[in-house]
Amino acid sequence: MKFIRDAVGTEVDVILEVHSHLSTTTAIQVGRLLEDLNCYFYEEPVNNLDVEAMVKVAQNVKQPLAAANDSTRGGDIEIF
């Protein structure tokens, strides 16, 4: 991410899409590493259907999270 941020500068929005592959603890650790890189948002660091995990990540990182963009999963959209 630092290489990308350095290459495009601060005028370009950069996101990190993780596809729900991280544990809650790892998602928080990665999120904290991203804080100085001005990441526009951190997408699906954990399974977006695991509301408790998404809330825990949201409470422990500074950048906004994005989730629930996969309409094939169904269910209600949660606001974090």
PDB file of N, CA, C and O in Angstrom:
ATOM      1  N   MET A   1       0.815  -1.187   0.000  1.00  0.00           N
ATOM      2  CA  MET A   1       0.000   0.000   0.000  1.00  0.00           C
ATOM      3  C   MET A   1       0.863   1.257   0.000  1.00  0.00           C
ATOM      4  O   MET A   1       0.533   2.238  -0.666  1.00  0.00           O
ATOM      5  N   LYS A   2       1.953   1.230   0.735  1.00  0.00           N
ATOM      6  CA  LYS A   2       2.806   2.422   0.768  1.00  0.00           C
ATOM      7  C   LYS A   2       3.372   2.715  -0.627  1.00  0.00           C
ATOM      8  O   LYS A   2       3.457   3.873  -1.038  1.00  0.00           O
ATOM      9  N   PHE A   3       3.752   1.676  -1.338  1.00  0.00           N
ATOM     10  CA  PHE A   3       4.271   1.847  -2.692  1.00  0.00           C
ATOM     11  C   PHE A   3       3.203   2.491  -3.581  1.00  0.00           C
ATOM     12  O   PHE A   3       3.503   3.396  -4.360  1.00  0.00           O
ATOM     13  N   ILE A   4       1.977   2.029  -3.462  1.00  0.00           N
ATOM     14  CA  ILE A   4       0.884   2.586  -4.264  1.00  0.00           C
ATOM     15  C   ILE A   4       0.627   4.037  -3.873  1.00  0.00           C
ATOM     16  O   ILE A   4       0.519   4.901  -4.743  1.00  0.00           O
ATOM     17  N   ARG A   5       0.529   4.310  -2.585  1.00  0.00           N
ATOM     18  CA  ARG A   5       0.281   5.681  -2.123  1.00  0.00           C
ATOM     19  C   ARG A   5       1.388   6.604  -2.611  1.00  0.00           C
ATOM     20  O   ARG A   5       1.117   7.705  -3.091  1.00  0.00           O
ATOM     21  N   ASP A   6       2.640   6.154  -2.490  1.00  0.00           N
ATOM     22  CA  ASP A   6       3.768   6.977  -2.950  1.00  0.00           C
ATOM     23  C   ASP A   6       3.687   7.216  -4.464  1.00  0.00           C
ATOM     24  O   ASP A   6       4.029   8.299  -4.940  1.00  0.00           O
ATOM     25  N   ALA A   7       3.243   6.220  -5.209  1.00  0.00           N
ATOM     26  CA  ALA A   7       3.191   6.327  -6.666  1.00  0.00           C
ATOM     27  C   ALA A   7       2.084   7.265  -7.137  1.00  0.00           C
ATOM     28  O   ALA A   7       2.283   8.020  -8.089  1.00  0.00           O
ATOM     29  N   VAL A   8       0.917   7.231  -6.484  1.00  0.00           N
ATOM     30  CA  VAL A   8      -0.215   8.028  -6.972  1.00  0.00           C
ATOM     31  C   VAL A   8      -0.403   9.340  -6.228  1.00  0.00           C
ATOM     32  O   VAL A   8      -1.147  10.209  -6.682  1.00  0.00           O
ATOM     33  N   GLY A   9       0.261   9.491  -5.093  1.00  0.00           N
ATOM     34  CA  GLY A   9       0.128  10.717  -4.314  1.00  0.00           C
ATOM     35  C   GLY A   9      -1.170  10.752  -3.525  1.00  0.00           C
ATOM     36  O   GLY A   9      -1.883   9.753  -3.428  1.00  0.00           O
ATOM     37  N   THR A  10      -1.464  11.906  -2.967  1.00  0.00           N
ATOM     38  CA  THR A  10      -2.628  12.027  -2.090  1.00  0.00           C
ATOM     39  C   THR A  10      -3.880  12.496  -2.819  1.00  0.00           C
ATOM     40  O   THR A  10      -4.951  12.565  -2.215  1.00  0.00           O
ATOM     41  N   GLU A  11      -3.771  12.816  -4.089  1.00  0.00           N
ATOM     42  CA  GLU A  11      -4.936  13.281  -4.848  1.00  0.00           C
ATOM     43  C   GLU A  11      -5.800  12.129  -5.367  1.00  0.00           C
ATOM     44  O   GLU A  11      -6.886  12.365  -5.897  1.00  0.00           O
ATOM     45  N   VAL A  12      -5.337  10.907  -5.222  1.00  0.00           N
ATOM     46  CA  VAL A  12      -6.064   9.728  -5.697  1.00  0.00           C
ATOM     47  C   VAL A  12      -6.565   8.939  -4.492  1.00  0.00           C
ATOM     48  O   VAL A  12      -5.812   8.672  -3.556  1.00  0.00           O
ATOM     49  N   ASP A  13      -7.843   8.569  -4.524  1.00  0.00           N
ATOM     50  CA  ASP A  13      -8.393   7.735  -3.454  1.00  0.00           C
ATOM     51  C   ASP A  13      -7.924   6.297  -3.645  1.00  0.00           C
ATOM     52  O   ASP A  13      -8.043   5.733  -4.733  1.00  0.00           O
ATOM     53  N   VAL A  14      -7.390   5.713  -2.578  1.00  0.00           N
ATOM     54  CA  VAL A  14      -6.910   4.336  -2.602  1.00  0.00           C
ATOM     55  C   VAL A  14      -7.708   3.536  -1.573  1.00  0.00           C
ATOM     56  O   VAL A  14      -7.905   3.977  -0.441  1.00  0.00           O
ATOM     57  N   ILE A  15      -8.162   2.357  -1.986  1.00  0.00           N
ATOM     58  CA  ILE A  15      -8.882   1.484  -1.058  1.00  0.00           C
ATOM     59  C   ILE A  15      -8.111   0.174  -0.914  1.00  0.00           C
ATOM     60  O   ILE A  15      -7.271  -0.169  -1.746  1.00  0.00           O
ATOM     61  N   LEU A  16      -8.416  -0.539   0.152  1.00  0.00           N
ATOM     62  CA  LEU A  16      -7.874  -1.884   0.326  1.00  0.00           C
ATOM     63  C   LEU A  16      -9.055  -2.827   0.451  1.00  0.00           C
ATOM     64  O   LEU A  16      -9.826  -2.731   1.406  1.00  0.00           O
ATOM     65  N   GLU A  17      -9.207  -3.740  -0.501  1.00  0.00           N
ATOM     66  CA  GLU A  17     -10.263  -4.758  -0.500  1.00  0.00           C
ATOM     67  C   GLU A  17      -9.645  -6.064  -0.043  1.00  0.00           C
ATOM     68  O   GLU A  17      -8.711  -6.565  -0.669  1.00  0.00           O
ATOM     69  N   VAL A  18     -10.156  -6.615   1.036  1.00  0.00           N
ATOM     70  CA  VAL A  18      -9.561  -7.812   1.634  1.00  0.00           C
ATOM     71  C   VAL A  18     -10.428  -9.054   1.413  1.00  0.00           C
ATOM     72  O   VAL A  18      -9.981 -10.163   1.707  1.00  0.00           O
ATOM     73  N   HIS A  19     -11.637  -8.901   0.911  1.00  0.00           N
ATOM     74  CA  HIS A  19     -12.524 -10.023   0.602  1.00  0.00           C
ATOM     75  C   HIS A  19     -12.807 -10.912   1.804  1.00  0.00           C
ATOM     76  O   HIS A  19     -12.960 -12.126   1.661  1.00  0.00           O
ATOM     77  N   SER A  20     -12.878 -10.314   2.980  1.00  0.00           N
ATOM     78  CA  SER A  20     -13.274 -11.028   4.211  1.00  0.00           C
ATOM     79  C   SER A  20     -12.313 -12.143   4.615  1.00  0.00           C
ATOM     80  O   SER A  20     -12.719 -13.097   5.279  1.00  0.00           O
ATOM     81  N   HIS A  21     -11.068 -12.035   4.230  1.00  0.00           N
ATOM     82  CA  HIS A  21     -10.124 -13.125   4.487  1.00  0.00           C
ATOM     83  C   HIS A  21      -9.360 -13.029   5.808  1.00  0.00           C
ATOM     84  O   HIS A  21      -8.591 -13.935   6.129  1.00  0.00           O
ATOM     85  N   LEU A  22      -9.548 -11.966   6.576  1.00  0.00           N
ATOM     86  CA  LEU A  22      -8.749 -11.782   7.783  1.00  0.00           C
ATOM     87  C   LEU A  22      -9.528 -12.129   9.042  1.00  0.00           C
ATOM     88  O   LEU A  22     -10.753 -12.018   9.083  1.00  0.00           O
ATOM     89  N   SER A  23      -8.802 -12.547  10.058  1.00  0.00           N
ATOM     90  CA  SER A  23      -9.415 -12.689  11.377  1.00  0.00           C
ATOM     91  C   SER A  23      -9.629 -11.287  11.935  1.00  0.00           C
ATOM     92  O   SER A  23      -9.073 -10.319  11.417  1.00  0.00           O
ATOM     93  N   THR A  24     -10.419 -11.178  12.972  1.00  0.00           N
ATOM     94  CA  THR A  24     -10.667  -9.863  13.575  1.00  0.00           C
ATOM     95  C   THR A  24      -9.367  -9.233  14.054  1.00  0.00           C
ATOM     96  O   THR A  24      -9.119  -8.056  13.793  1.00  0.00           O
ATOM     97  N   THR A  25      -8.545  -9.990  14.743  1.00  0.00           N
ATOM     98  CA  THR A  25      -7.277  -9.468  15.263  1.00  0.00           C
ATOM     99  C   THR A  25      -6.364  -9.003  14.135  1.00  0.00           C
ATOM    100  O   THR A  25      -5.790  -7.917  14.208  1.00  0.00           O
ATOM    101  N   THR A  26      -6.230  -9.814  13.099  1.00  0.00           N
ATOM    102  CA  THR A  26      -5.369  -9.443  11.979  1.00  0.00           C
ATOM    103  C   THR A  26      -5.935  -8.234  11.235  1.00  0.00           C
ATOM    104  O   THR A  26      -5.179  -7.366  10.799  1.00  0.00           O
ATOM    105  N   ALA A  27      -7.249  -8.174  11.089  1.00  0.00           N
ATOM    106  CA  ALA A  27      -7.879  -7.029  10.421  1.00  0.00           C
ATOM    107  C   ALA A  27      -7.573  -5.728  11.163  1.00  0.00           C
ATOM    108  O   ALA A  27      -7.324  -4.698  10.536  1.00  0.00           O
ATOM    109  N   ILE A  28      -7.590  -5.773  12.479  1.00  0.00           N
ATOM    110  CA  ILE A  28      -7.258  -4.587  13.281  1.00  0.00           C
ATOM    111  C   ILE A  28      -5.791  -4.229  13.094  1.00  0.00           C
ATOM    112  O   ILE A  28      -5.456  -3.056  12.926  1.00  0.00           O
ATOM    113  N   GLN A  29      -4.916  -5.225  13.122  1.00  0.00           N
ATOM    114  CA  GLN A  29      -3.484  -4.959  12.949  1.00  0.00           C
ATOM    115  C   GLN A  29      -3.204  -4.332  11.581  1.00  0.00           C
ATOM    116  O   GLN A  29      -2.457  -3.359  11.489  1.00  0.00           O
ATOM    117  N   VAL A  30      -3.797  -4.882  10.521  1.00  0.00           N
ATOM    118  CA  VAL A  30      -3.603  -4.343   9.173  1.00  0.00           C
ATOM    119  C   VAL A  30      -4.193  -2.935   9.088  1.00  0.00           C
ATOM    120  O   VAL A  30      -3.580  -2.033   8.518  1.00  0.00           O
ATOM    121  N   GLY A  31      -5.375  -2.755   9.652  1.00  0.00           N
ATOM    122  CA  GLY A  31      -6.010  -1.435   9.651  1.00  0.00           C
ATOM    123  C   GLY A  31      -5.149  -0.373  10.300  1.00  0.00           C
ATOM    124  O   GLY A  31      -5.063   0.756   9.815  1.00  0.00           O
ATOM    125  N   ARG A  32      -4.519  -0.737  11.388  1.00  0.00           N
ATOM    126  CA  ARG A  32      -3.631   0.228  12.069  1.00  0.00           C
ATOM    127  C   ARG A  32      -2.403   0.549  11.230  1.00  0.00           C
ATOM    128  O   ARG A  32      -1.906   1.675  11.266  1.00  0.00           O
ATOM    129  N   LEU A  33      -1.911  -0.428  10.478  1.00  0.00           N
ATOM    130  CA  LEU A  33      -0.772  -0.169   9.594  1.00  0.00           C
ATOM    131  C   LEU A  33      -1.153   0.781   8.455  1.00  0.00           C
ATOM    132  O   LEU A  33      -0.299   1.494   7.928  1.00  0.00           O
ATOM    133  N   LEU A  34      -2.422   0.788   8.080  1.00  0.00           N
ATOM    134  CA  LEU A  34      -2.895   1.641   6.981  1.00  0.00           C
ATOM    135  C   LEU A  34      -3.136   3.084   7.391  1.00  0.00           C
ATOM    136  O   LEU A  34      -3.255   3.954   6.528  1.00  0.00           O
ATOM    137  N   GLU A  35      -3.211   3.357   8.676  1.00  0.00           N
ATOM    138  CA  GLU A  35      -3.645   4.664   9.152  1.00  0.00           C
ATOM    139  C   GLU A  35      -2.859   5.834   8.583  1.00  0.00           C
ATOM    140  O   GLU A  35      -3.453   6.868   8.275  1.00  0.00           O
ATOM    141  N   ASP A  36      -1.580   5.713   8.437  1.00  0.00           N
ATOM    142  CA  ASP A  36      -0.757   6.818   7.933  1.00  0.00           C
ATOM    143  C   ASP A  36      -0.786   6.932   6.407  1.00  0.00           C
ATOM    144  O   ASP A  36      -0.195   7.855   5.847  1.00  0.00           O
ATOM    145  N   LEU A  37      -1.464   6.007   5.733  1.00  0.00           N
ATOM    146  CA  LEU A  37      -1.463   5.996   4.275  1.00  0.00           C
ATOM    147  C   LEU A  37      -2.703   6.659   3.671  1.00  0.00           C
ATOM    148  O   LEU A  37      -2.880   6.660   2.453  1.00  0.00           O
ATOM    149  N   ASN A  38      -3.558   7.221   4.523  1.00  0.00           N
ATOM    150  CA  ASN A  38      -4.743   7.931   4.049  1.00  0.00           C
ATOM    151  C   ASN A  38      -5.573   7.058   3.107  1.00  0.00           C
ATOM    152  O   ASN A  38      -5.906   7.461   1.993  1.00  0.00           O
ATOM    153  N   CYS A  39      -5.891   5.873   3.574  1.00  0.00           N
ATOM    154  CA  CYS A  39      -6.709   4.932   2.814  1.00  0.00           C
ATOM    155  C   CYS A  39      -8.154   5.434   2.814  1.00  0.00           C
ATOM    156  O   CYS A  39      -8.700   5.728   3.878  1.00  0.00           O
ATOM    157  N   TYR A  40      -8.775   5.537   1.648  1.00  0.00           N
ATOM    158  CA  TYR A  40     -10.134   6.056   1.525  1.00  0.00           C
ATOM    159  C   TYR A  40     -11.117   5.184   2.304  1.00  0.00           C
ATOM    160  O   TYR A  40     -11.950   5.695   3.052  1.00  0.00           O
ATOM    161  N   PHE A  41     -11.015   3.875   2.125  1.00  0.00           N
ATOM    162  CA  PHE A  41     -11.732   2.949   2.987  1.00  0.00           C
ATOM    163  C   PHE A  41     -11.101   1.565   2.922  1.00  0.00           C
ATOM    164  O   PHE A  41     -10.332   1.255   2.012  1.00  0.00           O
ATOM    165  N   TYR A  42     -11.433   0.764   3.881  1.00  0.00           N
ATOM    166  CA  TYR A  42     -10.909  -0.575   4.113  1.00  0.00           C
ATOM    167  C   TYR A  42     -12.107  -1.497   3.912  1.00  0.00           C
ATOM    168  O   TYR A  42     -13.014  -1.525   4.744  1.00  0.00           O
ATOM    169  N   GLU A  43     -12.116  -2.256   2.806  1.00  0.00           N
ATOM    170  CA  GLU A  43     -13.314  -3.001   2.434  1.00  0.00           C
ATOM    171  C   GLU A  43     -13.280  -4.452   2.890  1.00  0.00           C
ATOM    172  O   GLU A  43     -12.331  -5.189   2.622  1.00  0.00           O
ATOM    173  N   GLU A  44     -14.331  -4.835   3.577  1.00  0.00           N
ATOM    174  CA  GLU A  44     -14.547  -6.193   4.070  1.00  0.00           C
ATOM    175  C   GLU A  44     -13.292  -6.837   4.670  1.00  0.00           C
ATOM    176  O   GLU A  44     -12.836  -7.874   4.189  1.00  0.00           O
ATOM    177  N   PRO A  45     -12.738  -6.223   5.717  1.00  0.00           N
ATOM    178  CA  PRO A  45     -11.576  -6.837   6.359  1.00  0.00           C
ATOM    179  C   PRO A  45     -11.933  -8.177   7.007  1.00  0.00           C
ATOM    180  O   PRO A  45     -11.101  -9.080   7.080  1.00  0.00           O
ATOM    181  N   VAL A  46     -13.171  -8.294   7.472  1.00  0.00           N
ATOM    182  CA  VAL A  46     -13.694  -9.543   8.030  1.00  0.00           C
ATOM    183  C   VAL A  46     -15.043  -9.808   7.352  1.00  0.00           C
ATOM    184  O   VAL A  46     -15.553  -8.951   6.630  1.00  0.00           O
ATOM    185  N   ASN A  47     -15.606 -10.963   7.578  1.00  0.00           N
ATOM    186  CA  ASN A  47     -16.887 -11.301   6.980  1.00  0.00           C
ATOM    187  C   ASN A  47     -17.936 -10.271   7.377  1.00  0.00           C
ATOM    188  O   ASN A  47     -18.209 -10.089   8.564  1.00  0.00           O
ATOM    189  N   ASN A  48     -18.523  -9.602   6.399  1.00  0.00           N
ATOM    190  CA  ASN A  48     -19.473  -8.537   6.706  1.00  0.00           C
ATOM    191  C   ASN A  48     -20.763  -9.058   7.340  1.00  0.00           C
ATOM    192  O   ASN A  48     -21.545  -8.266   7.867  1.00  0.00           O
ATOM    193  N   LEU A  49     -20.999 -10.343   7.301  1.00  0.00           N
ATOM    194  CA  LEU A  49     -22.166 -10.911   7.970  1.00  0.00           C
ATOM    195  C   LEU A  49     -21.899 -11.146   9.456  1.00  0.00           C
ATOM    196  O   LEU A  49     -22.823 -11.417  10.222  1.00  0.00           O
ATOM    197  N   ASP A  50     -20.642 -11.042   9.854  1.00  0.00           N
ATOM    198  CA  ASP A  50     -20.268 -11.167  11.264  1.00  0.00           C
ATOM    199  C   ASP A  50     -20.265  -9.754  11.858  1.00  0.00           C
ATOM    200  O   ASP A  50     -19.232  -9.086  11.913  1.00  0.00           O
ATOM    201  N   VAL A  51     -21.424  -9.328  12.291  1.00  0.00           N
ATOM    202  CA  VAL A  51     -21.602  -7.952  12.754  1.00  0.00           C
ATOM    203  C   VAL A  51     -20.673  -7.635  13.920  1.00  0.00           C
ATOM    204  O   VAL A  51     -20.083  -6.555  13.961  1.00  0.00           O
ATOM    205  N   GLU A  52     -20.535  -8.548  14.857  1.00  0.00           N
ATOM    206  CA  GLU A  52     -19.663  -8.300  16.012  1.00  0.00           C
ATOM    207  C   GLU A  52     -18.221  -8.062  15.569  1.00  0.00           C
ATOM    208  O   GLU A  52     -17.555  -7.170  16.096  1.00  0.00           O
ATOM    209  N   ALA A  53     -17.736  -8.836  14.618  1.00  0.00           N
ATOM    210  CA  ALA A  53     -16.360  -8.662  14.131  1.00  0.00           C
ATOM    211  C   ALA A  53     -16.204  -7.326  13.406  1.00  0.00           C
ATOM    212  O   ALA A  53     -15.213  -6.624  13.609  1.00  0.00           O
ATOM    213  N   MET A  54     -17.171  -6.972  12.564  1.00  0.00           N
ATOM    214  CA  MET A  54     -17.096  -5.689  11.854  1.00  0.00           C
ATOM    215  C   MET A  54     -17.102  -4.520  12.838  1.00  0.00           C
ATOM    216  O   MET A  54     -16.351  -3.559  12.669  1.00  0.00           O
ATOM    217  N   VAL A  55     -17.944  -4.600  13.856  1.00  0.00           N
ATOM    218  CA  VAL A  55     -17.998  -3.525  14.858  1.00  0.00           C
ATOM    219  C   VAL A  55     -16.676  -3.434  15.605  1.00  0.00           C
ATOM    220  O   VAL A  55     -16.176  -2.336  15.850  1.00  0.00           O
ATOM    221  N   LYS A  56     -16.111  -4.570  15.966  1.00  0.00           N
ATOM    222  CA  LYS A  56     -14.835  -4.556  16.701  1.00  0.00           C
ATOM    223  C   LYS A  56     -13.732  -3.924  15.852  1.00  0.00           C
ATOM    224  O   LYS A  56     -12.944  -3.123  16.355  1.00  0.00           O
ATOM    225  N   VAL A  57     -13.673  -4.280  14.575  1.00  0.00           N
ATOM    226  CA  VAL A  57     -12.672  -3.671  13.690  1.00  0.00           C
ATOM    227  C   VAL A  57     -12.930  -2.164  13.587  1.00  0.00           C
ATOM    228  O   VAL A  57     -12.003  -1.364  13.710  1.00  0.00           O
ATOM    229  N   ALA A  58     -14.181  -1.784  13.363  1.00  0.00           N
ATOM    230  CA  ALA A  58     -14.525  -0.361  13.221  1.00  0.00           C
ATOM    231  C   ALA A  58     -14.147   0.446  14.458  1.00  0.00           C
ATOM    232  O   ALA A  58     -13.749   1.605  14.347  1.00  0.00           O
ATOM    233  N   GLN A  59     -14.268  -0.158  15.621  1.00  0.00           N
ATOM    234  CA  GLN A  59     -13.937   0.538  16.866  1.00  0.00           C
ATOM    235  C   GLN A  59     -12.434   0.664  17.090  1.00  0.00           C
ATOM    236  O   GLN A  59     -11.994   1.437  17.941  1.00  0.00           O
ATOM    237  N   ASN A  60     -11.653  -0.086  16.336  1.00  0.00           N
ATOM    238  CA  ASN A  60     -10.215  -0.125  16.590  1.00  0.00           C
ATOM    239  C   ASN A  60      -9.338   0.382  15.459  1.00  0.00           C
ATOM    240  O   ASN A  60      -8.112   0.328  15.564  1.00  0.00           O
ATOM    241  N   VAL A  61      -9.934   0.874  14.378  1.00  0.00           N
ATOM    242  CA  VAL A  61      -9.155   1.467  13.287  1.00  0.00           C
ATOM    243  C   VAL A  61      -9.739   2.837  12.964  1.00  0.00           C
ATOM    244  O   VAL A  61     -10.898   3.112  13.274  1.00  0.00           O
ATOM    245  N   LYS A  62      -8.942   3.686  12.344  1.00  0.00           N
ATOM    246  CA  LYS A  62      -9.374   5.058  12.069  1.00  0.00           C
ATOM    247  C   LYS A  62     -10.061   5.221  10.721  1.00  0.00           C
ATOM    248  O   LYS A  62     -10.951   6.062  10.593  1.00  0.00           O
ATOM    249  N   GLN A  63      -9.680   4.447   9.717  1.00  0.00           N
ATOM    250  CA  GLN A  63     -10.286   4.641   8.400  1.00  0.00           C
ATOM    251  C   GLN A  63     -11.667   3.991   8.334  1.00  0.00           C
ATOM    252  O   GLN A  63     -11.947   3.040   9.064  1.00  0.00           O
ATOM    253  N   PRO A  64     -12.522   4.505   7.462  1.00  0.00           N
ATOM    254  CA  PRO A  64     -13.862   3.937   7.322  1.00  0.00           C
ATOM    255  C   PRO A  64     -13.809   2.527   6.743  1.00  0.00           C
ATOM    256  O   PRO A  64     -12.903   2.186   5.983  1.00  0.00           O
ATOM    257  N   LEU A  65     -14.792   1.720   7.112  1.00  0.00           N
ATOM    258  CA  LEU A  65     -14.923   0.377   6.566  1.00  0.00           C
ATOM    259  C   LEU A  65     -16.041   0.373   5.530  1.00  0.00           C
ATOM    260  O   LEU A  65     -16.988   1.155   5.619  1.00  0.00           O
ATOM    261  N   ALA A  66     -15.922  -0.506   4.558  1.00  0.00           N
ATOM    262  CA  ALA A  66     -16.993  -0.721   3.585  1.00  0.00           C
ATOM    263  C   ALA A  66     -17.328  -2.203   3.603  1.00  0.00           C
ATOM    264  O   ALA A  66     -16.458  -3.052   3.795  1.00  0.00           O
ATOM    265  N   ALA A  67     -18.608  -2.496   3.400  1.00  0.00           N
ATOM    266  CA  ALA A  67     -19.036  -3.891   3.424  1.00  0.00           C
ATOM    267  C   ALA A  67     -20.368  -4.052   2.733  1.00  0.00           C
ATOM    268  O   ALA A  67     -21.017  -3.076   2.355  1.00  0.00           O
ATOM    269  N   ALA A  68     -20.763  -5.301   2.573  1.00  0.00           N
ATOM    270  CA  ALA A  68     -22.083  -5.682   2.060  1.00  0.00           C
ATOM    271  C   ALA A  68     -22.324  -5.226   0.630  1.00  0.00           C
ATOM    272  O   ALA A  68     -23.430  -4.801   0.297  1.00  0.00           O
ATOM    273  N   ASN A  69     -21.321  -5.307  -0.208  1.00  0.00           N
ATOM    274  CA  ASN A  69     -21.538  -4.954  -1.602  1.00  0.00           C
ATOM    275  C   ASN A  69     -21.862  -6.177  -2.447  1.00  0.00           C
ATOM    276  O   ASN A  69     -22.047  -6.062  -3.659  1.00  0.00           O
ATOM    277  N   ASP A  70     -21.932  -7.339  -1.824  1.00  0.00           N
ATOM    278  CA  ASP A  70     -22.235  -8.581  -2.528  1.00  0.00           C
ATOM    279  C   ASP A  70     -23.706  -8.912  -2.321  1.00  0.00           C
ATOM    280  O   ASP A  70     -24.085  -9.458  -1.285  1.00  0.00           O
ATOM    281  N   SER A  71     -24.523  -8.585  -3.293  1.00  0.00           N
ATOM    282  CA  SER A  71     -25.968  -8.764  -3.141  1.00  0.00           C
ATOM    283  C   SER A  71     -26.392 -10.229  -3.177  1.00  0.00           C
ATOM    284  O   SER A  71     -27.550 -10.537  -2.896  1.00  0.00           O
ATOM    285  N   THR A  72     -25.481 -11.134  -3.516  1.00  0.00           N
ATOM    286  CA  THR A  72     -25.852 -12.541  -3.571  1.00  0.00           C
ATOM    287  C   THR A  72     -25.936 -13.164  -2.193  1.00  0.00           C
ATOM    288  O   THR A  72     -26.480 -14.260  -2.052  1.00  0.00           O
ATOM    289  N   ARG A  73     -25.419 -12.506  -1.182  1.00  0.00           N
ATOM    290  CA  ARG A  73     -25.441 -13.064   0.177  1.00  0.00           C
ATOM    291  C   ARG A  73     -26.782 -12.834   0.858  1.00  0.00           C
ATOM    292  O   ARG A  73     -27.149 -13.589   1.758  1.00  0.00           O
ATOM    293  N   GLY A  74     -27.516 -11.815   0.450  1.00  0.00           N
ATOM    294  CA  GLY A  74     -28.796 -11.520   1.059  1.00  0.00           C
ATOM    295  C   GLY A  74     -28.623 -10.916   2.443  1.00  0.00           C
ATOM    296  O   GLY A  74     -27.507 -10.611   2.865  1.00  0.00           O
ATOM    297  N   GLY A  75     -29.724 -10.748   3.136  1.00  0.00           N
ATOM    298  CA  GLY A  75     -29.666 -10.194   4.485  1.00  0.00           C
ATOM    299  C   GLY A  75     -29.769  -8.683   4.486  1.00  0.00           C
ATOM    300  O   GLY A  75     -29.768  -8.043   3.435  1.00  0.00           O
ATOM    301  N   ASP A  76     -29.855  -8.134   5.660  1.00  0.00           N
ATOM    302  CA  ASP A  76     -29.982  -6.693   5.817  1.00  0.00           C
ATOM    303  C   ASP A  76     -28.617  -6.032   5.801  1.00  0.00           C
ATOM    304  O   ASP A  76     -27.603  -6.660   6.105  1.00  0.00           O
ATOM    305  N   ILE A  77     -28.604  -4.772   5.445  1.00  0.00           N
ATOM    306  CA  ILE A  77     -27.365  -3.987   5.458  1.00  0.00           C
ATOM    307  C   ILE A  77     -27.209  -3.373   6.838  1.00  0.00           C
ATOM    308  O   ILE A  77     -28.150  -2.788   7.374  1.00  0.00           O
ATOM    309  N   GLU A  78     -26.037  -3.503   7.406  1.00  0.00           N
ATOM    310  CA  GLU A  78     -25.737  -2.932   8.712  1.00  0.00           C
ATOM    311  C   GLU A  78     -24.896  -1.674   8.532  1.00  0.00           C
ATOM    312  O   GLU A  78     -24.057  -1.621   7.633  1.00  0.00           O
ATOM    313  N   ILE A  79     -25.102  -0.671   9.360  1.00  0.00           N
ATOM    314  CA  ILE A  79     -24.319   0.557   9.342  1.00  0.00           C
ATOM    315  C   ILE A  79     -23.308   0.487  10.482  1.00  0.00           C
ATOM    316  O   ILE A  79     -23.671   0.242  11.632  1.00  0.00           O
ATOM    317  N   PHE A  80     -22.032   0.705  10.151  1.00  0.00           N
ATOM    318  CA  PHE A  80     -20.975   0.631  11.159  1.00  0.00           C
ATOM    319  C   PHE A  80     -20.455   2.002  11.450  1.00  0.00           C
ATOM    320  O   PHE A  80     -19.556   2.159  12.275  1.00  0.00           O
TER     321      PHE A  80
END
